[in-house]
């Protein structure tokens, strides 16, 4: 039996890894053969040998356990983009969802999330600018210093910093985060109603 070319094995490994990174699935034998300009039988025999050497797993025509896959393989979640003004729960009010965005768990974590488009300049000190997409984790609790989506005094959604309880009025403080434009400005609410806590900001370059 002829020995296998190690250089071709590396090319197959790179081909599978690149394909997976682009599509999140492994290529077929036909696709590998077409990409590398080799016959399907050659691609198949090399995959069998690479599996025997434990360079990857190839069984039932499917590839798995390649190092280049394992390093990039990650779960994805779908986050609804619910626009700049949110009223109600985006899970139940489907008409408010502009689109669903697929995001990798390796970068953004796990949980129940939605995306909100920031409007205005009230959060510049928190590195949130007009037009940024803010990834919000759905939860009703928060800690002092968290950037939250909460209801303001007019029962409208706002993105502000939760700053604890005001000692004089005993009301919850939602603080603006742009001291240059809005020095000391804050919103006081009798009841703090939190609809989520900001976890990540996606910016346009």
Z-matrix of the N, CA and C atoms (Angstrom, degrees):
N
C 1 1.465
C 2 1.520 1 109.33
N 3 1.314 2 115.37 1 133.55
C 4 1.463 3 120.09 2 -177.87
C 5 1.527 4 109.86 3 -69.34
N 6 1.330 5 115.56 4 143.65
C 7 1.457 6 120.30 5 177.89
C 8 1.521 7 109.85 6 -73.80
N 9 1.307 8 114.96 7 153.82
C 10 1.460 9 120.20 8 -178.19
C 11 1.523 10 110.32 9 -88.67
N 12 1.310 11 114.29 10 145.56
C 13 1.466 12 121.74 11 -179.64
C 14 1.528 13 108.49 12 -79.34
N 15 1.326 14 117.50 13 117.20
C 16 1.462 15 121.17 14 -178.68
C 17 1.523 16 111.78 15 -64.30
N 18 1.334 17 116.77 16 -31.30
C 19 1.465 18 120.07 17 178.81
C 20 1.524 19 110.58 18 -65.61
N 21 1.328 20 116.70 19 -39.11
C 22 1.467 21 119.94 20 178.80
C 23 1.525 22 109.99 21 -69.65
N 24 1.317 23 117.24 22 -35.41
C 25 1.461 24 119.50 23 175.90
C 26 1.523 25 110.72 24 -60.56
N 27 1.332 26 116.28 25 -41.31
C 28 1.457 27 120.15 26 179.05
C 29 1.531 28 110.86 27 -66.20
N 30 1.338 29 116.47 28 -37.99
C 31 1.468 30 119.94 29 177.62
C 32 1.526 31 110.88 30 -63.99
N 33 1.344 32 115.49 31 -40.64
C 34 1.466 33 119.17 32 177.97
C 35 1.529 34 110.02 33 -64.43
N 36 1.322 35 115.84 34 -42.46
C 37 1.459 36 120.51 35 177.96
C 38 1.527 37 111.11 36 -59.01
N 39 1.335 38 116.48 37 -46.07
C 40 1.466 39 121.03 38 179.13
C 41 1.525 40 110.77 39 -64.57
N 42 1.331 41 115.68 40 -40.55
C 43 1.465 42 120.29 41 -179.80
C 44 1.525 43 110.75 42 -61.15
N 45 1.329 44 116.50 43 -46.03
C 46 1.462 45 120.65 44 -179.59
C 47 1.532 46 110.54 45 -64.95
N 48 1.341 47 116.16 46 -43.91
C 49 1.459 48 119.69 47 179.98
C 50 1.514 49 112.95 48 -62.83
N 51 1.336 50 116.87 49 -45.43
C 52 1.470 51 120.91 50 179.55
C 53 1.525 52 111.44 51 -64.01
N 54 1.325 53 115.71 52 -40.97
C 55 1.465 54 120.66 53 -179.75
C 56 1.528 55 109.87 54 -62.84
N 57 1.349 56 115.34 55 -43.37
C 58 1.458 57 119.11 56 -178.78
C 59 1.521 58 111.53 57 -65.55
N 60 1.335 59 116.81 58 -41.55
C 61 1.466 60 119.74 59 -179.79
C 62 1.517 61 111.74 60 -61.80
N 63 1.337 62 115.85 61 -34.24
C 64 1.465 63 120.02 62 -177.64
C 65 1.527 64 112.47 63 -80.72
N 66 1.353 65 116.99 64 -32.69
C 67 1.472 66 119.23 65 -170.56
C 68 1.525 67 114.20 66 -123.78
N 69 1.331 68 117.41 67 -10.44
C 70 1.467 69 122.53 68 179.96
C 71 1.524 70 113.01 69 66.97
N 72 1.317 71 117.19 70 18.36
C 73 1.463 72 123.77 71 170.87
C 74 1.520 73 107.59 72 -138.47
N 75 1.330 74 116.24 73 159.68
C 76 1.470 75 119.81 74 179.31
C 77 1.529 76 110.49 75 -85.96
N 78 1.330 77 117.54 76 151.55
C 79 1.459 78 120.57 77 179.33
C 80 1.529 79 111.44 78 -74.88
N 81 1.323 80 115.90 79 160.26
C 82 1.454 81 121.41 80 173.76
C 83 1.523 82 109.34 81 -84.61
N 84 1.325 83 115.94 82 169.54
C 85 1.464 84 120.06 83 176.33
C 86 1.518 85 110.25 84 -59.18
N 87 1.336 86 116.86 85 -41.65
C 88 1.460 87 120.90 86 178.85
C 89 1.530 88 111.48 87 -59.88
N 90 1.325 89 116.37 88 -42.40
C 91 1.469 90 120.40 89 -178.62
C 92 1.526 91 111.41 90 -68.66
N 93 1.326 92 117.10 91 -38.14
C 94 1.466 93 120.02 92 176.43
C 95 1.520 94 110.24 93 -64.11
N 96 1.330 95 115.64 94 -45.28
C 97 1.467 96 120.22 95 -180.00
C 98 1.525 97 110.85 96 -60.59
N 99 1.322 98 117.09 97 -44.34
C 100 1.457 99 120.66 98 -179.78
C 101 1.518 100 112.66 99 -65.69
N 102 1.329 101 116.90 100 -39.04
C 103 1.458 102 121.28 101 -179.28
C 104 1.522 103 111.80 102 -67.77
N 105 1.323 104 117.48 103 -37.80
C 106 1.463 105 121.38 104 -175.24
C 107 1.523 106 113.49 105 -98.78
N 108 1.329 107 117.07 106 -4.56
C 109 1.467 108 119.73 107 178.64
C 110 1.517 109 113.12 108 70.48
N 111 1.317 110 117.02 109 36.79
C 112 1.457 111 121.93 110 177.40
C 113 1.525 112 108.52 111 -122.26
N 114 1.327 113 116.35 112 167.23
C 115 1.458 114 119.78 113 179.57
C 116 1.528 115 110.56 114 -75.30
N 117 1.335 116 116.18 115 158.58
C 118 1.459 117 120.38 116 177.81
C 119 1.524 118 111.21 117 -63.05
N 120 1.337 119 115.84 118 -37.06
C 121 1.464 120 119.15 119 179.70
C 122 1.529 121 110.98 120 -64.84
N 123 1.344 122 116.73 121 -37.73
C 124 1.461 123 120.12 122 177.73
C 125 1.522 124 110.10 123 -66.69
N 126 1.326 125 116.75 124 -45.35
C 127 1.457 126 120.64 125 179.18
C 128 1.522 127 110.14 126 -59.61
N 129 1.322 128 116.35 127 -44.16
C 130 1.459 129 121.18 128 -179.87
C 131 1.527 130 111.47 129 -62.16
N 132 1.342 131 116.63 130 -46.93
C 133 1.469 132 119.94 131 -177.56
C 134 1.528 133 111.29 132 -64.49
N 135 1.332 134 116.24 133 -35.12
C 136 1.468 135 119.38 134 178.50
C 137 1.521 136 110.85 135 -70.15
N 138 1.322 137 117.50 136 -40.00
C 139 1.459 138 120.27 137 178.28
C 140 1.525 139 110.76 138 -63.97
N 141 1.326 140 116.94 139 -39.02
C 142 1.464 141 120.73 140 176.91
C 143 1.527 142 110.06 141 -61.96
N 144 1.345 143 116.90 142 -44.79
C 145 1.456 144 120.82 143 -179.79
C 146 1.525 145 111.32 144 -67.15
N 147 1.327 146 116.74 145 -41.21
C 148 1.468 147 119.98 146 178.41
C 149 1.519 148 110.88 147 -63.99
N 150 1.331 149 116.93 148 -34.40
C 151 1.454 150 120.64 149 176.29
C 152 1.533 151 110.22 150 -67.91
N 153 1.338 152 115.60 151 -40.26
C 154 1.468 153 119.83 152 178.80
C 155 1.515 154 110.50 153 -62.08
N 156 1.320 155 116.85 154 -36.55
C 157 1.465 156 121.61 155 179.66
C 158 1.529 157 112.60 156 -83.53
N 159 1.330 158 115.86 157 2.20
C 160 1.461 159 122.97 158 179.58
C 161 1.530 160 112.79 159 62.73
N 162 1.341 161 115.55 160 30.62
C 163 1.463 162 120.39 161 173.57
C 164 1.524 163 110.20 162 -79.61
N 165 1.314 164 115.93 163 -23.61
C 166 1.458 165 124.20 164 175.96
C 167 1.514 166 106.77 165 -162.72
N 168 1.314 167 116.44 166 177.05
C 169 1.464 168 120.99 167 172.68
C 170 1.521 169 108.18 168 -111.19
N 171 1.306 170 115.59 169 130.15
C 172 1.463 171 121.06 170 178.32
C 173 1.516 172 107.49 171 -134.36
N 174 1.313 173 115.60 172 107.01
C 175 1.459 174 121.07 173 -176.29
C 176 1.516 175 109.28 174 -146.95
N 177 1.328 176 114.91 175 133.60
C 178 1.458 177 119.90 176 179.76
C 179 1.511 178 112.99 177 62.60
N 180 1.346 179 115.79 178 28.44
C 181 1.457 180 120.31 179 179.10
C 182 1.510 181 114.51 180 79.49
N 183 1.345 182 117.82 181 6.99
C 184 1.462 183 121.47 182 -178.87
C 185 1.526 184 111.07 183 -117.19
N 186 1.335 185 115.10 184 142.12
C 187 1.462 186 122.29 185 -178.76
C 188 1.526 187 108.93 186 -102.22
N 189 1.330 188 116.21 187 139.20
C 190 1.462 189 120.88 188 174.16
C 191 1.520 190 108.82 189 -156.96
N 192 1.335 191 114.59 190 171.80
C 193 1.473 192 121.62 191 174.90
C 194 1.521 193 114.93 192 62.36
N 195 1.309 194 117.23 193 25.23
C 196 1.461 195 120.11 194 171.55
C 197 1.521 196 107.96 195 -81.60
N 198 1.335 197 116.51 196 136.55
C 199 1.472 198 119.91 197 -177.60
C 200 1.520 199 111.87 198 -54.85
N 201 1.318 200 117.02 199 -40.03
C 202 1.468 201 120.71 200 -177.76
C 203 1.526 202 111.17 201 -68.95
N 204 1.340 203 116.13 202 -22.79
C 205 1.463 204 119.64 203 174.20
C 206 1.517 205 109.53 204 -80.57
N 207 1.332 206 116.10 205 -47.34
C 208 1.460 207 120.00 206 -175.51
C 209 1.518 208 112.51 207 -59.95
N 210 1.351 209 116.64 208 -31.89
C 211 1.459 210 119.60 209 -179.66
C 212 1.520 211 112.15 210 -72.51
N 213 1.334 212 116.10 211 -24.08
C 214 1.465 213 119.10 212 -177.09
C 215 1.517 214 112.75 213 -110.16
N 216 1.322 215 116.08 214 -13.59
C 217 1.456 216 118.89 215 -175.79
C 218 1.518 217 110.24 216 -67.39
N 219 1.275 218 116.45 217 129.54
C 220 1.453 219 120.91 218 -179.12
C 221 1.511 220 109.10 219 -154.47
N 222 1.310 221 115.46 220 155.86
C 223 1.447 222 119.09 221 175.81
C 224 1.521 223 110.49 222 -77.86
N 225 1.304 224 115.52 223 158.19
C 226 1.460 225 121.78 224 178.01
C 227 1.517 226 108.63 225 -125.80
N 228 1.318 227 116.09 226 151.42
C 229 1.451 228 120.25 227 173.29
C 230 1.519 229 108.28 228 -130.67
N 231 1.305 230 114.71 229 156.18
C 232 1.455 231 120.98 230 -177.48
C 233 1.525 232 108.90 231 -105.54
N 234 1.344 233 115.91 232 117.23
C 235 1.465 234 121.02 233 -178.93
C 236 1.515 235 110.00 234 -106.50
N 237 1.329 236 119.20 235 125.13
C 238 1.461 237 120.26 236 178.15
C 239 1.530 238 111.27 237 -72.70
N 240 1.323 239 116.31 238 134.32
C 241 1.461 240 121.17 239 171.85
C 242 1.513 241 106.62 240 -91.69
N 243 1.342 242 115.33 241 113.33
C 244 1.458 243 119.62 242 -170.86
C 245 1.523 244 113.24 243 -105.72
N 246 1.331 245 116.95 244 16.08
C 247 1.454 246 120.12 245 174.46
C 248 1.510 247 113.20 246 86.59
N 249 1.320 248 115.79 247 -164.65
C 250 1.457 249 121.24 248 -173.99
C 251 1.513 250 113.14 249 -95.83
N 252 1.328 251 118.25 250 -21.63
C 253 1.461 252 122.01 251 178.08
C 254 1.520 253 107.36 252 -125.60
N 255 1.306 254 115.72 253 120.93
C 256 1.456 255 119.84 254 -175.57
C 257 1.519 256 110.39 255 -114.24
N 258 1.324 257 117.01 256 124.85
C 259 1.460 258 122.32 257 175.17
C 260 1.523 259 107.37 258 -125.26
N 261 1.304 260 117.52 259 118.30
C 262 1.448 261 119.67 260 -178.91
C 263 1.512 262 111.80 261 91.31
N 264 1.300 263 115.24 262 -170.05
C 265 1.457 264 123.22 263 -175.33
C 266 1.519 265 109.25 264 -98.66
N 267 1.350 266 118.65 265 122.01
C 268 1.455 267 120.20 266 -178.61
C 269 1.522 268 113.36 267 -63.37
N 270 1.316 269 118.11 268 -17.50
C 271 1.456 270 119.57 269 177.57
C 272 1.522 271 111.53 270 -73.36
N 273 1.343 272 116.74 271 -30.74
C 274 1.457 273 119.46 272 -176.56
C 275 1.520 274 112.29 273 -102.92
N 276 1.325 275 118.01 274 -21.61
C 277 1.455 276 120.45 275 -179.32
C 278 1.523 277 108.93 276 -106.72
N 279 1.328 278 114.50 277 78.14
C 280 1.458 279 122.43 278 -172.45
C 281 1.518 280 112.50 279 -60.51
N 282 1.353 281 117.80 280 -28.79
C 283 1.459 282 119.94 281 -176.85
C 284 1.526 283 112.27 282 -65.91
N 285 1.319 284 117.83 283 -18.15
C 286 1.458 285 120.16 284 -178.92
C 287 1.529 286 112.61 285 -83.69
N 288 1.330 287 117.26 286 -13.75
C 289 1.455 288 121.12 287 -176.42
C 290 1.529 289 110.06 288 -79.69
N 291 1.340 290 115.89 289 119.95
C 292 1.465 291 120.33 290 178.15
C 293 1.525 292 111.07 291 -76.81
N 294 1.320 293 115.81 292 -40.88
C 295 1.461 294 121.58 293 179.85
C 296 1.514 295 108.19 294 -167.54
N 297 1.331 296 115.54 295 169.20
C 298 1.462 297 121.19 296 172.60
C 299 1.520 298 108.33 297 -110.50
N 300 1.339 299 116.19 298 133.00
C 301 1.461 300 122.33 299 -176.10
C 302 1.520 301 109.02 300 -112.85
N 303 1.330 302 117.02 301 126.87
C 304 1.453 303 122.03 302 179.09
C 305 1.524 304 109.67 303 -85.42
N 306 1.329 305 117.14 304 123.75
C 307 1.466 306 122.43 305 -177.06
C 308 1.529 307 109.76 306 -128.16
N 309 1.334 308 117.99 307 142.52
C 310 1.465 309 120.85 308 -178.77
C 311 1.526 310 112.44 309 -78.11
N 312 1.318 311 115.75 310 135.03
C 313 1.459 312 120.47 311 178.17
C 314 1.524 313 111.97 312 -64.07
N 315 1.350 314 116.77 313 -29.97
C 316 1.466 315 120.05 314 -178.40
C 317 1.523 316 111.73 315 -61.44
N 318 1.326 317 117.67 316 -29.44
C 319 1.462 318 121.60 317 -179.32
C 320 1.522 319 112.55 318 -97.76
N 321 1.317 320 117.45 319 -33.68
C 322 1.458 321 119.86 320 -170.57
C 323 1.523 322 113.87 321 -112.88
N 324 1.325 323 117.89 322 -4.63
C 325 1.447 324 120.61 323 178.79
C 326 1.518 325 112.42 324 84.12
N 327 1.321 326 114.99 325 -172.14
C 328 1.462 327 120.76 326 -179.51
C 329 1.524 328 109.61 327 -120.04
N 330 1.301 329 114.80 328 156.58
C 331 1.454 330 119.98 329 -179.58
C 332 1.517 331 109.99 330 144.55
N 333 1.304 332 115.91 331 -169.81
C 334 1.460 333 122.27 332 177.76
C 335 1.529 334 108.28 333 -101.40
N 336 1.327 335 117.11 334 114.87
C 337 1.457 336 121.62 335 -172.36
C 338 1.528 337 111.93 336 -127.19
N 339 1.317 338 115.32 337 159.63
C 340 1.458 339 122.20 338 164.46
C 341 1.520 340 108.13 339 -143.56
N 342 1.314 341 116.46 340 161.47
C 343 1.458 342 122.78 341 178.48
C 344 1.515 343 110.09 342 -105.94
N 345 1.319 344 115.14 343 138.89
C 346 1.464 345 122.00 344 179.94
C 347 1.522 346 108.06 345 -127.74
N 348 1.318 347 117.21 346 134.13
C 349 1.457 348 120.90 347 177.87
C 350 1.521 349 109.48 348 -86.64
N 351 1.338 350 116.21 349 120.13
C 352 1.461 351 120.55 350 -178.29
C 353 1.526 352 110.43 351 -70.91
N 354 1.331 353 115.12 352 141.13
C 355 1.464 354 121.69 353 178.05
C 356 1.522 355 108.47 354 -127.58
N 357 1.334 356 116.76 355 132.58
C 358 1.452 357 120.66 356 177.27
C 359 1.516 358 113.01 357 92.04
N 360 1.338 359 114.70 358 -173.82
C 361 1.462 360 120.35 359 -173.27
C 362 1.527 361 112.57 360 -122.13
N 363 1.330 362 117.64 361 21.60
C 364 1.459 363 119.93 362 -174.76
C 365 1.530 364 114.00 363 -78.13
N 366 1.352 365 117.26 364 -6.60
C 367 1.467 366 119.47 365 -176.20
C 368 1.524 367 112.07 366 -121.97
N 369 1.308 368 118.03 367 22.99
C 370 1.461 369 122.16 368 -176.37
C 371 1.537 370 112.41 369 -59.51
N 372 1.327 371 117.81 370 -35.93
C 373 1.465 372 120.33 371 -179.05
C 374 1.527 373 112.43 372 -69.30
N 375 1.326 374 117.00 373 -14.11
C 376 1.461 375 122.05 374 174.93
C 377 1.532 376 110.67 375 -101.23
N 378 1.336 377 115.78 376 16.03
C 379 1.468 378 122.26 377 178.86
C 380 1.525 379 112.43 378 63.04
N 381 1.334 380 116.67 379 30.22
C 382 1.465 381 121.84 380 175.89
C 383 1.518 382 107.68 381 -114.72
N 384 1.324 383 116.27 382 116.18
C 385 1.466 384 121.40 383 -176.38
C 386 1.526 385 110.84 384 -112.97
N 387 1.304 386 114.80 385 165.70
C 388 1.465 387 121.64 386 178.53
C 389 1.526 388 109.90 387 -55.74
N 390 1.335 389 116.70 388 127.96
C 391 1.455 390 121.19 389 178.88
C 392 1.515 391 114.86 390 93.83
N 393 1.337 392 118.08 391 -13.80
C 394 1.469 393 120.27 392 177.52
C 395 1.524 394 110.12 393 -65.49
N 396 1.322 395 115.16 394 151.85
C 397 1.459 396 120.31 395 172.15
C 398 1.525 397 108.33 396 -97.38
N 399 1.309 398 116.07 397 125.73
C 400 1.461 399 121.63 398 -178.45
C 401 1.524 400 108.66 399 -107.62
N 402 1.340 401 115.70 400 123.62
C 403 1.458 402 120.63 401 177.59
C 404 1.530 403 108.13 402 -85.90
N 405 1.318 404 116.02 403 117.40
C 406 1.459 405 122.41 404 -174.44
C 407 1.521 406 109.81 405 -112.19
N 408 1.317 407 115.96 406 130.09
C 409 1.461 408 120.86 407 175.28
C 410 1.517 409 109.24 408 -89.97
N 411 1.320 410 116.00 409 127.07
C 412 1.460 411 119.82 410 -179.60
C 413 1.520 412 110.24 411 -68.72
N 414 1.317 413 115.80 412 119.12
C 415 1.461 414 121.67 413 174.05
C 416 1.516 415 108.51 414 -166.54
N 417 1.309 416 116.44 415 158.07
C 418 1.460 417 121.03 416 -176.23
C 419 1.524 418 112.01 417 -105.64
N 420 1.323 419 117.34 418 -7.26
C 421 1.467 420 120.44 419 178.59
C 422 1.525 421 109.81 420 -108.45
N 423 1.326 422 116.33 421 159.60
C 424 1.459 423 120.31 422 179.16
C 425 1.523 424 108.81 423 -157.72
N 426 1.323 425 115.35 424 170.40
C 427 1.454 426 121.71 425 177.01
C 428 1.526 427 109.76 426 -119.86
N 429 1.317 428 116.52 427 159.10
C 430 1.464 429 120.33 428 178.00
C 431 1.529 430 109.33 429 -58.17
N 432 1.325 431 115.68 430 131.43
C 433 1.452 432 121.22 431 -178.85
C 434 1.509 433 113.95 432 99.12
N 435 1.344 434 117.17 433 -12.80
C 436 1.466 435 120.01 434 177.66
C 437 1.526 436 110.40 435 -70.98
N 438 1.331 437 115.37 436 143.41
C 439 1.464 438 120.81 437 169.50
C 440 1.522 439 106.58 438 -85.86
N 441 1.329 440 115.82 439 118.08
C 442 1.464 441 119.84 440 -171.26
C 443 1.526 442 111.75 441 -121.35
N 444 1.320 443 114.38 442 154.38
C 445 1.459 444 121.20 443 164.14
C 446 1.519 445 105.12 444 -96.93
N 447 1.334 446 116.50 445 116.35
C 448 1.459 447 120.65 446 -175.82
C 449 1.524 448 109.66 447 -142.42
N 450 1.327 449 115.85 448 166.96
C 451 1.454 450 120.89 449 177.72
C 452 1.520 451 109.52 450 -86.41
N 453 1.346 452 115.48 451 133.85
C 454 1.460 453 119.82 452 178.33
C 455 1.531 454 109.78 453 -87.33
N 456 1.319 455 116.34 454 -170.62
C 457 1.466 456 120.67 455 -176.83
C 458 1.529 457 112.94 456 -63.77
N 459 1.354 458 116.76 457 -23.80
C 460 1.464 459 121.00 458 178.77
C 461 1.526 460 111.95 459 -94.64
N 462 1.337 461 116.24 460 11.92
C 463 1.459 462 122.15 461 179.14
C 464 1.529 463 112.51 462 65.99
N 465 1.337 464 115.78 463 28.41
C 466 1.465 465 121.71 464 176.61
C 467 1.527 466 108.95 465 -107.71
N 468 1.329 467 115.50 466 152.04
C 469 1.458 468 119.36 467 178.36
C 470 1.523 469 111.50 468 -70.65
N 471 1.322 470 115.52 469 140.31
C 472 1.458 471 120.21 470 175.33
C 473 1.524 472 108.75 471 -144.35
N 474 1.314 473 116.09 472 151.02
C 475 1.459 474 122.55 473 177.35
C 476 1.521 475 107.28 474 -106.43
N 477 1.326 476 116.69 475 109.40
C 478 1.457 477 121.20 476 -175.67
C 479 1.530 478 109.84 477 -146.07
N 480 1.333 479 115.73 478 174.66
C 481 1.465 480 121.42 479 176.91
C 482 1.528 481 108.90 480 -92.25
N 483 1.328 482 116.68 481 127.66
C 484 1.461 483 118.98 482 174.45
C 485 1.523 484 108.11 483 -76.73
N 486 1.339 485 115.85 484 123.93
C 487 1.466 486 120.69 485 -171.88
C 488 1.524 487 112.44 486 -120.49
N 489 1.321 488 116.58 487 27.23
C 490 1.458 489 119.51 488 175.82
C 491 1.521 490 113.40 489 86.86
N 492 1.336 491 115.71 490 -157.83
C 493 1.461 492 122.38 491 -176.03
C 494 1.531 493 109.69 492 -111.44
N 495 1.328 494 115.71 493 131.79
C 496 1.460 495 121.82 494 177.25
C 497 1.534 496 109.18 495 -71.37
N 498 1.334 497 117.65 496 126.05
C 499 1.467 498 121.77 497 -174.70
C 500 1.523 499 112.84 498 -66.70
N 501 1.327 500 117.22 499 -34.63
C 502 1.470 501 119.72 500 -176.74
C 503 1.519 502 112.01 501 -74.47
N 504 1.334 503 115.98 502 -48.39
C 505 1.472 504 119.76 503 -174.70
C 506 1.519 505 113.16 504 -95.19
N 507 1.335 506 116.92 505 -14.75
C 508 1.466 507 122.95 506 -176.03
C 509 1.533 508 111.56 507 62.92
N 510 1.336 509 115.76 508 25.92
C 511 1.466 510 120.71 509 177.82
C 512 1.530 511 109.96 510 -102.57
N 513 1.335 512 115.45 511 156.39
C 514 1.461 513 120.75 512 178.08
C 515 1.521 514 109.95 513 -74.65
N 516 1.335 515 115.88 514 144.08
C 517 1.466 516 121.57 515 -176.85
C 518 1.523 517 110.27 516 -105.15
N 519 1.336 518 115.92 517 125.58
C 520 1.460 519 122.60 518 170.23
C 521 1.524 520 106.10 519 -111.87
N 522 1.315 521 115.79 520 111.64
C 523 1.466 522 121.06 521 -170.32
C 524 1.523 523 112.48 522 -101.00
N 525 1.340 524 114.49 523 138.36
C 526 1.459 525 120.79 524 170.40
C 527 1.534 526 108.28 525 -68.95
N 528 1.328 527 116.83 526 150.01
C 529 1.467 528 120.92 527 -179.68
C 530 1.524 529 109.66 528 -122.44
N 531 1.346 530 114.55 529 60.36
C 532 1.460 531 121.30 530 175.13
C 533 1.535 532 106.99 531 -155.59
N 534 1.329 533 115.32 532 81.82
C 535 1.462 534 120.20 533 -173.68
C 536 1.523 535 112.50 534 -65.70
N 537 1.315 536 117.53 535 -26.47
C 538 1.461 537 120.18 536 -179.73
C 539 1.520 538 111.40 537 -68.03
N 540 1.313 539 116.40 538 -41.27
C 541 1.468 540 121.28 539 -176.46
C 542 1.527 541 111.77 540 -96.05
N 543 1.340 542 116.61 541 -37.08
C 544 1.465 543 120.67 542 -176.73
C 545 1.528 544 110.12 543 -126.17
N 546 1.320 545 118.45 544 65.81
C 547 1.470 546 120.78 545 -176.61
C 548 1.527 547 112.39 546 -61.50
N 549 1.337 548 115.73 547 122.10
C 550 1.458 549 121.15 548 176.09
C 551 1.512 550 115.73 549 70.48
N 552 1.333 551 117.73 550 6.49
C 553 1.464 552 119.84 551 -174.92
C 554 1.525 553 110.87 552 -75.90
N 555 1.335 554 115.59 553 138.29
C 556 1.452 555 120.74 554 -179.43
C 557 1.519 556 110.31 555 -153.34
N 558 1.323 557 115.01 556 164.99
C 559 1.457 558 122.38 557 177.29
C 560 1.515 559 107.70 558 -117.49
N 561 1.315 560 117.04 559 132.85
C 562 1.459 561 121.43 560 177.02
C 563 1.524 562 109.27 561 -107.03
N 564 1.324 563 116.39 562 129.74
C 565 1.462 564 120.44 563 -179.87
C 566 1.523 565 109.31 564 -125.94
N 567 1.315 566 115.70 565 138.69
C 568 1.463 567 120.53 566 -178.46
C 569 1.524 568 111.22 567 -65.40
N 570 1.314 569 116.17 568 -37.65
C 571 1.464 570 120.79 569 179.05
C 572 1.524 571 108.64 570 -130.02
N 573 1.312 572 116.08 571 125.22
C 574 1.460 573 120.08 572 179.58
C 575 1.523 574 109.70 573 -81.39
N 576 1.322 575 116.31 574 115.82
C 577 1.465 576 121.89 575 177.37
C 578 1.528 577 107.44 576 -114.80
N 579 1.326 578 115.72 577 102.40
C 580 1.467 579 122.04 578 -178.01
C 581 1.519 580 109.62 579 -95.00
N 582 1.323 581 116.14 580 132.82
C 583 1.461 582 121.03 581 178.79
C 584 1.521 583 112.21 582 -112.08
N 585 1.312 584 116.46 583 -0.64
C 586 1.463 585 119.66 584 176.93
C 587 1.516 586 111.09 585 165.79
N 588 1.331 587 115.12 586 162.26
C 589 1.458 588 122.40 587 177.96
C 590 1.522 589 108.86 588 -121.22
N 591 1.340 590 116.62 589 130.12
C 592 1.463 591 121.42 590 -179.26
C 593 1.529 592 110.09 591 -67.82
N 594 1.337 593 116.37 592 134.10
C 595 1.459 594 121.31 593 -178.76
C 596 1.521 595 113.43 594 -117.56
N 597 1.320 596 117.47 595 -32.16
C 598 1.461 597 121.57 596 -177.18
C 599 1.523 598 108.88 597 -146.45
N 600 1.340 599 114.98 598 154.59
C 601 1.462 600 121.25 599 175.40
C 602 1.523 601 108.29 600 -122.82
N 603 1.315 602 116.52 601 128.66
C 604 1.462 603 121.57 602 177.30
C 605 1.522 604 107.55 603 -107.32
N 606 1.325 605 115.43 604 117.77
C 607 1.449 606 120.09 605 -174.64
C 608 1.516 607 112.46 606 -109.54
N 609 1.320 608 116.52 607 155.41
C 610 1.455 609 122.18 608 171.02
C 611 1.522 610 108.36 609 -87.31
N 612 1.315 611 116.41 610 137.36
C 613 1.458 612 120.22 611 176.93
C 614 1.516 613 110.10 612 -87.45
